[in-house]
Amino acid sequence: MSETRKRAKYTLEFKMEAVRLVKGGQAVSVTAKVLGIPKASLDNWVKLSAKGQLKGAGDKPVSAEQMELARLRAQLARVTMERDIPKKSHGVLRSGITVKYAWIASNKAHWPISLACEVLGVSASGYFEHGRRKKFPKPSKPGAHKRMSDEALLAHMRAIHAEVKGEYGWPKMWKELVARGHRVGKERVRRLMQLHGIRARCKRKFVVTTDSKHHLPIAPDLVKRNFTPTAPNQVWTGDITYIATDEGWLYLAAVIDLFSRQVVGWSMQPHMQSSLVTDALKMAWFRRQPAPGLIFHSDRGSQYCGHEFQGTLAGYKMRSSMSRKGNCWDNAPTESLWGRLKVGRLYGQRFATRRQAMDEVIDWLTFYNHRRLHSTLGYVSPMQFEKRWDAAQRLKAA
């Protein structure tokens, strides 16, 4: 059994104010929406007002003469109200429109709302809309965000700091927070990190490990510091670094695709022989299967100049490219990778075995490829960057 819906009851003053807004030039639909009333009701009030038949709940129709008398009384009340409002109230009411609305609401038993709005310089429609919003607040839109407190934001920042093992400074921290859906300013992130001692690990001095004192053939520099190819598998670069363990040195060779800065191949062995770099190249080739003509760029180390590595390059139909002598900037992307690995993960750790060090390196390489934000790539991970490129190419081809 359906319930009979009760008809809303409006006072005469409310109806007169609504009619006044319409006569003042505001559209009926807009006025009805602002005041939260049916448009048909407002249309009817305007017609009844024109005939002098407008009345409120329980009231008799109001004639034109009575309306004019009410207007004169309101004008007199306005003068009285302006005179009687204490100076202290004026000071308070100058503080903001919300305060004025609150004052009008608390004094509506003494002064007509329309009159109070006029004296205080606010619109009656704004007052009624403010009251309607307080009574019937709009539900939050999906994805809407409230400002997060410093304490809550700090908790998220500490979690990220632990997750990336202290690798992010404030720019990457800010980008990571934004990527996770937190709307926060970068200056706020910088300030909180500084205030609470959340810092990225410091860089260490660069150490050269290249052995270029040999008489093996040297390939020309085909890259010339152009580290931004336009597609994957056009230019790869490789290098070697070392990690100390209680069992002795562990040597790591890596291959990077310069397009996405993704580590596409690596090898870890207890020596620096040619097989170290050759195995890293083989892993990269089997994973990516590049077309002939790819440029492989390295330093002039004997491992890269040796017959084993150069023969593997030729077998894969790749072109060899090498940095100038003593110029580490010619292979800057790979040197940068070593800095990130050692600063972000290895410094401060002691490895009892090579196996422990290998596990840590593999864990970091996985993090680097899949999740670590890269400033050169617009603060996305290498894998994300390449996936976006693949999607864009499919879209163009469609």
KEVO-823222 format. One record per residue (C-alpha): x, y, z; residue in one letter. Coordinates in steps of 0.001 Angstrom, whole numbers, plus 524288, in hexadecimal, padded with zeros to 5 digits. Layout:
// residues N
x=X; y=Y; z=Z; rest=a
...
//
This chain:
// residues 398
x=80000; y=80000; z=80000; rest=m
x=8062B; y=80CC2; z=7FBC6; rest=s
x=806DD; y=81844; z=804EC; rest=e
x=800E9; y=8253C; z=800EC; rest=t
x=80BD2; y=82F1A; z=7FF09; rest=r
x=809F0; y=83B52; z=80727; rest=k
x=809DE; y=84826; z=7FFE0; rest=r
x=81475; y=851A1; z=8042F; rest=a
x=80F7B; y=85DBE; z=80B28; rest=k
x=815CE; y=86AF1; z=808A9; rest=y
x=81406; y=87799; z=81018; rest=t
x=80F11; y=883BA; z=80945; rest=l
x=81C19; y=88A52; z=80B63; rest=e
x=82330; y=87F34; z=8047D; rest=f
x=819CE; y=87FB3; z=7F8FA; rest=k
x=81AEA; y=88E8B; z=7F7F6; rest=m
x=829B8; y=88D98; z=7F7DA; rest=e
x=82973; y=88364; z=7ED29; rest=a
x=82036; y=88BC3; z=7E4F9; rest=v
x=828C9; y=897BD; z=7E72B; rest=r
x=8349E; y=89081; z=7E1DC; rest=l
x=82D31; y=88CCF; z=7D58D; rest=v
x=82808; y=89AAE; z=7D3A8; rest=k
x=835E1; y=89F96; z=7D59A; rest=g
x=83A22; y=8985C; z=7C94E; rest=g
x=83E84; y=88B1B; z=7CE51; rest=q
x=83961; y=87FB0; z=7C658; rest=a
x=82E88; y=87784; z=7CC7E; rest=v
x=83641; y=86AD9; z=7CA8E; rest=s
x=84270; y=87092; z=7D0E8; rest=v
x=83AC5; y=8763C; z=7DC55; rest=t
x=8339D; y=8696F; z=7DE85; rest=a
x=84066; y=861DD; z=7DE7B; rest=k
x=8470F; y=86B55; z=7E7CE; rest=v
x=83BB7; y=86B51; z=7F162; rest=l
x=83944; y=85CB1; z=7F00F; rest=g
x=82B12; y=85DC1; z=7EBCF; rest=i
x=82387; y=8581E; z=7E04C; rest=p
x=823C1; y=860EA; z=7D450; rest=k
x=81511; y=85F09; z=7D284; rest=a
x=81286; y=8643C; z=7E046; rest=s
x=81A9E; y=87060; z=7DDBC; rest=l
x=813A2; y=872BE; z=7D0D3; rest=d
x=806C6; y=87219; z=7D817; rest=n
x=80B7D; y=87B93; z=7E2B2; rest=w
x=80F65; y=88595; z=7D86A; rest=v
x=801EF; y=884D0; z=7D21B; rest=k
x=7FAD9; y=885D1; z=7DF38; rest=l
x=8035B; y=89163; z=7E31F; rest=s
x=7FFAE; y=89896; z=7D6C3; rest=a
x=7F13D; y=8969C; z=7DA2A; rest=k
x=7F337; y=89A81; z=7E86E; rest=g
x=7EF89; y=88CD8; z=7ECF0; rest=q
x=7FC7F; y=88804; z=7F260; rest=l
x=7FB72; y=88226; z=7FFF5; rest=k
x=803C4; y=87A16; z=80917; rest=g
x=800B2; y=86DBF; z=810AC; rest=a
x=7F416; y=8706C; z=8184A; rest=g
x=7F36E; y=87E8B; z=81346; rest=d
x=7E8C9; y=8858B; z=80BD4; rest=k
x=7EBB1; y=88AF8; z=7FE31; rest=p
x=7F37C; y=897AA; z=7FE60; rest=v
x=7EE64; y=8A344; z=7F6A6; rest=s
x=7F6F2; y=8AD13; z=7EF71; rest=a
x=7F409; y=8B766; z=7F9CA; rest=e
x=7F838; y=8AE12; z=80497; rest=q
x=804C5; y=8AAF4; z=7FD51; rest=m
x=807DE; y=8B972; z=7FBE9; rest=e
x=80531; y=8BB4E; z=80A64; rest=l
x=80E41; y=8B005; z=80D5B; rest=a
x=818AA; y=8B651; z=804E0; rest=r
x=817A7; y=8C32D; z=80C57; rest=l
x=81843; y=8BC09; z=8193F; rest=r
x=82447; y=8B4AD; z=81497; rest=a
x=82AB1; y=8C179; z=810AA; rest=q
x=82816; y=8C705; z=81E31; rest=l
x=82D2F; y=8BA9C; z=8246B; rest=a
x=8397F; y=8BBCA; z=81C2D; rest=r
x=83C76; y=8C93B; z=8217D; rest=v
x=839C9; y=8C488; z=82F50; rest=t
x=84243; y=8B889; z=82D59; rest=m
x=84DD0; y=8C064; z=8281A; rest=e
x=84CC5; y=8C92C; z=833F6; rest=r
x=84B73; y=8BE4D; z=83DE8; rest=d
x=8563A; y=8B4D9; z=83960; rest=i
x=8612C; y=8B6D4; z=8436D; rest=p
x=86E63; y=8BB6B; z=83EB0; rest=k
x=8745B; y=8AF02; z=8441A; rest=k
x=86B8C; y=8A6F4; z=83B4F; rest=s
x=86FFD; y=8AED9; z=82F80; rest=h
x=87E02; y=8AB34; z=83291; rest=g
x=87AA4; y=89CDA; z=8337B; rest=v
x=87228; y=89D09; z=82769; rest=l
x=87CFF; y=8A2E6; z=81F33; rest=r
x=884C5; y=89661; z=82133; rest=s
x=87DF5; y=88E58; z=816B3; rest=g
x=8717E; y=88AA4; z=80FA7; rest=i
x=86FBD; y=87E08; z=8176D; rest=t
x=86FA1; y=885D0; z=8240F; rest=v
x=86546; y=88EBF; z=81E4C; rest=k
x=85CCF; y=88320; z=81AA3; rest=y
x=85E1F; y=87DCF; z=8287E; rest=a
x=85A37; y=88B14; z=82E32; rest=w
x=84E4C; y=88BDC; z=8255B; rest=i
x=84A10; y=87E28; z=8294B; rest=a
x=84B78; y=880FA; z=837CF; rest=s
x=843BF; y=88DC4; z=836B6; rest=n
x=83912; y=889C6; z=82D3E; rest=k
x=82F1B; y=88A11; z=8384A; rest=a
x=831BC; y=898A4; z=839C4; rest=h
x=83483; y=89D2B; z=82BD1; rest=w
x=82F19; y=8989F; z=81EBC; rest=p
x=83928; y=890AA; z=8173A; rest=i
x=83814; y=898B2; z=80AD1; rest=s
x=83A08; y=8A538; z=8128A; rest=l
x=845C3; y=89FE9; z=81A0E; rest=a
x=84BF6; y=89B64; z=80D56; rest=c
x=84A17; y=8A8D5; z=80750; rest=e
x=84FE7; y=8AFF2; z=81302; rest=v
x=85B9C; y=8A6D6; z=813FF; rest=l
x=85E50; y=8A739; z=8056C; rest=g
x=85BE1; y=898F4; z=80228; rest=v
x=851F8; y=892E5; z=7F90F; rest=s
x=8462F; y=88BF9; z=7FE95; rest=a
x=847CD; y=88159; z=7F44A; rest=s
x=855AA; y=87F0F; z=7F91E; rest=g
x=850CD; y=87E1F; z=80720; rest=y
x=84650; y=87411; z=803AF; rest=f
x=84FE8; y=86C50; z=7FB3A; rest=e
x=859AF; y=86C2D; z=80670; rest=h
x=84F47; y=866D8; z=80F96; rest=g
x=84B20; y=85CAD; z=805AD; rest=r
x=85923; y=857F3; z=803E0; rest=r
x=85AE4; y=85692; z=8128F; rest=k
x=84E47; y=84ED7; z=813AC; rest=k
x=85049; y=84686; z=8079D; rest=f
x=85EF6; y=845DB; z=804F3; rest=p
x=862FA; y=84095; z=7F7B8; rest=k
x=86916; y=8330A; z=7F801; rest=p
x=8779B; y=832F1; z=7F515; rest=s
x=87AFB; y=83000; z=7E708; rest=k
x=882D1; y=823A0; z=7E45A; rest=p
x=8912C; y=826EC; z=7E4FA; rest=g
x=88F05; y=83367; z=7ECC9; rest=a
x=899C8; y=835F4; z=7F690; rest=h
x=899CC; y=83CDE; z=80394; rest=k
x=8A640; y=84374; z=80811; rest=r
x=8AE6C; y=83970; z=80F28; rest=m
x=8B3DB; y=83D10; z=81C6D; rest=s
x=8C295; y=83E26; z=81E1E; rest=d
x=8C258; y=8323E; z=826FD; rest=e
x=8BB4E; y=829C7; z=81CEE; rest=a
x=8C3F0; y=82EA8; z=811DF; rest=l
x=8D016; y=82C0D; z=819E8; rest=l
x=8CB9D; y=81E09; z=81C22; rest=a
x=8CA79; y=81BF2; z=80D65; rest=h
x=8D7C8; y=82236; z=80B30; rest=m
x=8DE65; y=819AE; z=81569; rest=r
x=8D82A; y=80D9B; z=80F52; rest=a
x=8DD37; y=81144; z=801CB; rest=i
x=8EA99; y=814A3; z=80771; rest=h
x=8EB6B; y=8070E; z=80D77; rest=a
x=8E5F8; y=8009B; z=80141; rest=e
x=8F048; y=80697; z=7F849; rest=v
x=8FA9B; y=804D6; z=802F0; rest=k
x=8FDE7; y=81339; z=80403; rest=g
x=90064; y=81543; z=7F593; rest=e
x=8F71B; y=820A5; z=7F2CD; rest=y
x=8F9B2; y=82EFF; z=7F530; rest=g
x=8EE4F; y=83887; z=7F600; rest=w
x=8EBBF; y=839CB; z=7E72B; rest=p
x=8E9CE; y=82B21; z=7E566; rest=k
x=8E2B2; y=82A19; z=7F25F; rest=m
x=8D90C; y=83474; z=7EDAC; rest=w
x=8D73E; y=82DB3; z=7E091; rest=k
x=8D51A; y=82095; z=7E74F; rest=e
x=8CAB4; y=8265F; z=7F04B; rest=l
x=8C3B0; y=82C8C; z=7E4BC; rest=v
x=8C46B; y=81FBD; z=7DD2A; rest=a
x=8BDE5; y=818FF; z=7E8B8; rest=r
x=8B27F; y=82285; z=7E857; rest=g
x=8B676; y=82C06; z=7F31E; rest=h
x=8B42E; y=83A43; z=7EF88; rest=r
x=8BF7B; y=84162; z=7F600; rest=v
x=8C89B; y=84CA6; z=7F2A3; rest=g
x=8D6FD; y=84A39; z=7F027; rest=k
x=8DB3B; y=854F6; z=7F98E; rest=e
x=8D351; y=84E94; z=8044D; rest=r
x=8DA19; y=841A3; z=801B9; rest=v
x=8E77A; y=8481A; z=801B2; rest=r
x=8E495; y=84F46; z=80E61; rest=r
x=8DFA4; y=84322; z=8157B; rest=l
x=8EB28; y=83AE1; z=810F9; rest=m
x=8F4B0; y=84534; z=8158E; rest=q
x=8ED94; y=84738; z=8226E; rest=l
x=8ED0D; y=838BD; z=825B9; rest=h
x=8FA54; y=834B1; z=8209A; rest=g
x=8F58E; y=82C6D; z=81525; rest=i
x=900FF; y=82CDC; z=80BAB; rest=r
x=905B3; y=825A4; z=7FFC2; rest=a
x=9128D; y=81E9D; z=80135; rest=r
x=91E6B; y=826F2; z=7FDD9; rest=c
x=9266E; y=824AF; z=7F1A4; rest=k
x=93400; y=81EE8; z=7F276; rest=r
x=9404A; y=82250; z=7EAFC; rest=k
x=9413F; y=81C77; z=7DD4D; rest=f
x=94B85; y=811C8; z=7DB9D; rest=v
x=950B0; y=80DF1; z=7CE31; rest=v
x=95168; y=7FF41; z=7CB99; rest=t
x=95420; y=7FF57; z=7BCE5; rest=t
x=960A0; y=7F8CD; z=7B84F; rest=d
x=963C1; y=7FF67; z=7AB64; rest=s
x=97275; y=7FC7C; z=7AB75; rest=k
x=97258; y=7F26F; z=7A08E; rest=h
x=9753B; y=7F163; z=7920E; rest=h
x=96820; y=7EC13; z=78DA9; rest=l
x=96065; y=7F2CC; z=782B5; rest=p
x=95810; y=7FE82; z=786DA; rest=i
x=94ACA; y=80133; z=780B1; rest=a
x=946DD; y=80F34; z=77D0E; rest=p
x=93D1C; y=816E5; z=7855A; rest=d
x=93042; y=81582; z=77DDF; rest=l
x=927C4; y=81B21; z=788C2; rest=v
x=92EDF; y=8280B; z=78B62; rest=k
x=92746; y=82A11; z=79805; rest=r
x=91A21; y=82949; z=79131; rest=n
x=9138A; y=82161; z=79BCD; rest=f
x=90587; y=8231D; z=796F5; rest=t
x=90246; y=8196A; z=78C13; rest=p
x=8F47C; y=81A1C; z=786AB; rest=t
x=8F0B4; y=80BD1; z=788A0; rest=a
x=8F4B8; y=7FFAE; z=79050; rest=p
x=8FFDF; y=7F6F8; z=78BC8; rest=n
x=906FE; y=80184; z=78428; rest=q
x=91214; y=8045A; z=78DB3; rest=v
x=9169B; y=7FC08; z=79913; rest=w
x=92186; y=7FF61; z=7A26B; rest=t
x=92951; y=7F713; z=7ABF5; rest=g
x=93305; y=7F817; z=7B70C; rest=d
x=93902; y=7F0D3; z=7C29F; rest=i
x=93922; y=7F3BD; z=7D139; rest=t
x=93D47; y=7EC5F; z=7DD5F; rest=y
x=93777; y=7E921; z=7EAC0; rest=i
x=93F23; y=7E57E; z=7F6E0; rest=a
x=93B8F; y=7D91D; z=7FE88; rest=t
x=94257; y=7D164; z=80942; rest=d
x=94539; y=7C6EB; z=7FEFE; rest=e
x=94BB8; y=7D0C1; z=7F5F0; rest=g
x=94790; y=7D9A3; z=7EAC2; rest=w
x=93B0F; y=7D753; z=7E315; rest=l
x=93B20; y=7DD52; z=7D584; rest=y
x=92EBA; y=7E1DE; z=7CEC2; rest=l
x=92CF2; y=7E4C2; z=7C03C; rest=a
x=9205A; y=7EAD8; z=7BB3F; rest=a
x=91A39; y=7EE4B; z=7AE30; rest=v
x=910F0; y=7F9F1; z=7AD6B; rest=i
x=9078D; y=7FD90; z=7A27D; rest=d
x=9099F; y=80C4B; z=7A195; rest=l
x=8FBC4; y=80EC6; z=79CBE; rest=f
x=8F520; y=80AC3; z=7A973; rest=s
x=90159; y=80984; z=7B212; rest=r
x=8FCDA; y=7FBAE; z=7B4F1; rest=q
x=90718; y=7F1C1; z=7B921; rest=v
x=904F1; y=7E744; z=7AED5; rest=v
x=91047; y=7DE46; z=7B259; rest=g
x=919ED; y=7DBD8; z=7BD5A; rest=w
x=92405; y=7D248; z=7C243; rest=s
x=92AAE; y=7D09E; z=7CF92; rest=m
x=93746; y=7C8F3; z=7D127; rest=q
x=9431A; y=7C8AA; z=7DA5A; rest=p
x=94C24; y=7CD31; z=7CF50; rest=h
x=94D49; y=7D7B0; z=7C4BD; rest=m
x=94FEA; y=7CEDC; z=7B91E; rest=q
x=94970; y=7D089; z=7ABD4; rest=s
x=93EDB; y=7C6A9; z=7AF13; rest=s
x=93963; y=7D059; z=7B924; rest=l
x=93577; y=7DA54; z=7AED7; rest=v
x=93289; y=7D01C; z=7A468; rest=t
x=928AC; y=7C936; z=7AD30; rest=d
x=921E6; y=7D636; z=7B018; rest=a
x=920F0; y=7D8D9; z=7A16E; rest=l
x=91B88; y=7CB33; z=79ED1; rest=k
x=910F9; y=7CD02; z=7A91B; rest=m
x=90D10; y=7D9F4; z=7A2FD; rest=a
x=90C86; y=7D42A; z=79546; rest=w
x=9045F; y=7C85D; z=7993D; rest=f
x=8FAD0; y=7D125; z=7A0A2; rest=r
x=8F93D; y=7DB8A; z=7960F; rest=r
x=8FCE3; y=7D546; z=788E5; rest=q
x=90065; y=7E27A; z=782A9; rest=p
x=9011A; y=7E49F; z=77405; rest=a
x=90E90; y=7E550; z=76D8F; rest=p
x=91587; y=7F261; z=76E58; rest=g
x=91415; y=7F51E; z=77CEF; rest=l
x=91F3D; y=7FD4E; z=78298; rest=i
x=925C5; y=7F7F6; z=78EC9; rest=f
x=92D45; y=802BE; z=795D8; rest=h
x=9377D; y=8003B; z=7A065; rest=s
x=94454; y=80549; z=7A5BA; rest=d
x=9518D; y=800CA; z=7A08F; rest=r
x=9533B; y=7F610; z=7AA9E; rest=g
x=95A61; y=7E9DA; z=7A640; rest=s
x=94E54; y=7E188; z=7A8C3; rest=q
x=94694; y=7E938; z=79E79; rest=y
x=951D2; y=7EA1A; z=794DA; rest=c
x=9551B; y=7DB9D; z=795F1; rest=g
x=952D0; y=7D1B9; z=78B18; rest=h
x=9485E; y=7CA2A; z=792BE; rest=e
x=93F89; y=7D5E3; z=794D6; rest=f
x=941BE; y=7DBE8; z=7876C; rest=q
x=93F2A; y=7CEC4; z=78101; rest=g
x=93229; y=7CDB1; z=7884F; rest=t
x=92E77; y=7DB74; z=783E6; rest=l
x=93168; y=7D7EE; z=775CD; rest=a
x=9298B; y=7CB5C; z=776F7; rest=g
x=91DCF; y=7D35F; z=77B8A; rest=y
x=9202F; y=7DD35; z=7706D; rest=k
x=92242; y=7E857; z=77A0B; rest=m
x=92B51; y=7F3ED; z=77836; rest=r
x=935AA; y=7F6DF; z=7826E; rest=s
x=9375F; y=804B1; z=787AA; rest=s
x=94108; y=80928; z=79228; rest=m
x=94334; y=81515; z=79A8F; rest=s
x=94EE5; y=81DF8; z=79902; rest=r
x=95AA7; y=81AD6; z=7A16E; rest=k
x=95972; y=81F6C; z=7AF86; rest=g
x=94C14; y=825AB; z=7AD68; rest=n
x=9421D; y=81F71; z=7B67E; rest=c
x=9376F; y=828ED; z=7B1F6; rest=w
x=936F5; y=821D7; z=7A4E6; rest=d
x=930CC; y=81679; z=7AC3A; rest=n
x=9296E; y=81E9D; z=7B657; rest=a
x=91C7B; y=816E7; z=7B6B4; rest=p
x=92325; y=80A6A; z=7BB33; rest=t
x=92BDC; y=81193; z=7C4E3; rest=e
x=91F67; y=817D7; z=7CA1B; rest=s
x=91959; y=80A56; z=7CBB9; rest=l
x=924A9; y=80605; z=7D444; rest=w
x=92333; y=81224; z=7DC90; rest=g
x=914CA; y=80F7A; z=7DEC2; rest=r
x=91745; y=80130; z=7E225; rest=l
x=92227; y=803C4; z=7EBC8; rest=k
x=91C69; y=80FCF; z=7F232; rest=v
x=90E96; y=80A88; z=7F278; rest=g
x=91144; y=7FCB5; z=7F6CF; rest=r
x=91F4A; y=7F83D; z=7F911; rest=l
x=92661; y=80298; z=80116; rest=y
x=92637; y=7FF8E; z=80F8D; rest=g
x=92389; y=7F119; z=80D87; rest=q
x=92D00; y=7E605; z=81034; rest=r
x=92B5B; y=7D986; z=80876; rest=f
x=9309E; y=7CCF9; z=80E57; rest=a
x=92FCA; y=7C5DD; z=80140; rest=t
x=92F39; y=7C928; z=7F2E1; rest=r
x=921EC; y=7C28E; z=7F285; rest=r
x=91C76; y=7CC7D; z=7FC2D; rest=q
x=921A1; y=7D7B4; z=7F3EE; rest=a
x=91C0A; y=7D1B9; z=7E77E; rest=m
x=90E99; y=7D068; z=7EDB1; rest=d
x=90EF0; y=7DEAB; z=7F1DB; rest=e
x=9131E; y=7E32C; z=7E44A; rest=v
x=90888; y=7DB3D; z=7DD71; rest=i
x=8FE55; y=7E090; z=7E6DF; rest=d
x=902B0; y=7EE7F; z=7E3D0; rest=w
x=90312; y=7EC38; z=7D512; rest=l
x=8F50F; y=7E742; z=7D5BB; rest=t
x=8F115; y=7F35E; z=7DD7C; rest=f
x=8F87F; y=7FC30; z=7D40C; rest=y
x=8F250; y=7F69A; z=7C7C1; rest=n
x=8E466; y=7F564; z=7CCA3; rest=h
x=8E245; y=7FFEB; z=7D6D9; rest=r
x=8ED1B; y=809DE; z=7D8D3; rest=r
x=8E95F; y=81766; z=7D3E9; rest=l
x=8F319; y=81C6C; z=7C9DA; rest=h
x=8F478; y=82B28; z=7C84A; rest=s
x=8F94E; y=829DA; z=7BA37; rest=t
x=8ECD2; y=82287; z=7B6C7; rest=l
x=8E37E; y=82C66; z=7BCCF; rest=g
x=8E31A; y=82592; z=7CA09; rest=y
x=8DE2C; y=81849; z=7C5BD; rest=v
x=8E550; y=80B4C; z=7C66F; rest=s
x=8EC98; y=805CF; z=7BA8F; rest=p
x=8E250; y=7FB2C; z=7B8B7; rest=m
x=8D71B; y=804F0; z=7B995; rest=q
x=8DDD6; y=80DE2; z=7AFDA; rest=f
x=8DF7C; y=802FC; z=7A5F2; rest=e
x=8D18D; y=7FE07; z=7A7E3; rest=k
x=8CC38; y=80BA2; z=7A542; rest=r
x=8D465; y=80C6D; z=798E9; rest=w
x=8CF6F; y=7FF20; z=7944B; rest=d
x=8C159; y=8034B; z=796D3; rest=a
x=8C35C; y=80FEC; z=78F3F; rest=a
x=8C909; y=80874; z=783A9; rest=q
x=8BD69; y=7FF13; z=78365; rest=r
x=8B438; y=80AAE; z=783EE; rest=l
x=8BB01; y=810FA; z=77848; rest=k
x=8BA59; y=8045C; z=77097; rest=a
x=8ABD2; y=8024F; z=77366; rest=a
//
